[in-house]
């Protein structure tokens, strides 16, 4: 069987919409009857997912695989960088923790990772008919050209035609497209077969003079003008999306939820299902923004101790404790769960130079960080039926774990009984305090469980109506909505010609 055809989406910068366009192409090719897989050789993101066999990789590639209707694989993102500081990242290679490296060390090691990239790409091309490849940042980062393993080097490896995407919503799209092409080598420019203008608002005919000049200056055809798609219910690549997200205005939402904004927040799409059920979901970074919500959520984080200290410095730690004493419930997910306990200990400096810090003290639990990392999908059921979890006992759930550190519950109830592998003895996860108002769990994805989430929110809404929405079915409809929009605004006949 001939290896899969390939097409690559690169961008003039980060956050121009590469991931969403790849998602759209995966869905379109699936709709047209092809077996298609996404591929991003190297991803830098704190949003990750876990495959069925326990491999960790980028959340965006999991979304793209779901849009393509295929099972996730670490080959779809063989290298994942999870930043710990501005200059240091945890490096995940083919689903497993490899090293924690400074940026300079990593760039010196990239030559040794080329075989990993090639191997993953080859396996995907053997198993699928089309592979849609995503670049990272911009191919015009000329200071990184010698060591990059995610843009033009991969295009060359796959002999993939490239669509170059620019974001008109940020302004300067014509300059960014032409400037990017100017900084490429003649060979690299040869891989670029078409340009795409993304996130356009208004009448496309107004772009005609610019498009004519763009074609004249670049020698490349513009194959599509993709409109700005509002309220798209598809998980975005990283937290830049949250920074651009408009603050909620006046709302009649039945439940007001405040999610604490953390500098190293991970897997923020855990909370998307709450918003889709009509809740007001606010990301809060200061005491002045907090108010008196119906629920406070402490999200996951890549660096629990550093983000715990951040909450202490800006006063939110004290404000959260005071609100809870007045009855406001708090839920902590993963790193947020760890913060809610009495202490965070890191005797071997796995995560921080601080060997021990105090937590919120709202849960009678202690966390110790170790070098091993838990990455696994789980199934389970709610283990108790009081407080926040009133009426939820034995409700079934699915989720996944991604964490370093182990938490010992000293008192209170377990939140979930979970099975980590088929046939295993069940384990206990999480902690619910004696008041029933503080809950912590290691499980990501719990709000994707329709029954669990609807009943939890109903308790918080005090009788107000809660919208019911099957999250999985909703996502499938959103993939179709995205595909329709892109299909109508991108020259798919030209795309198929590029694929041969």
Secondary structure by P-SEA (a helix, b strand, c coil): cccbbbbbbbcccccccaaaaaaaaaaaaaaaccbbbbbbccccccccccccccccccaaaaaaaaaacbbbbcccccbbbbbcccccccccccccccccccaaaaaaacccaaaaaaaaaaaaaacccbbbbbbccccccccccccccccaaaaaaacbbbbbbbbccccaaaaaaaaaaaaccaaaaaacccccccccccccccaaaaaaaaaaacccccccccccccccccccccccccccccccccccccbbbbbbbccccccccccaaaaaacccccccccccccccccbbbbbbbccaaaaaaaaaaaaaaaaaaaaaaabbbbbbcaaaaaaaccccccccccccccccccccccccbbbbbccbbbbbccccccccccccccccccccccbbbbbcbbbbbccccccccccccccccccccbbbcccccbbbbccccccccaaaaaaaaaaaacccbbbbbcaaaaaaaaaaaaaaaaaaccaaaaaaaaac
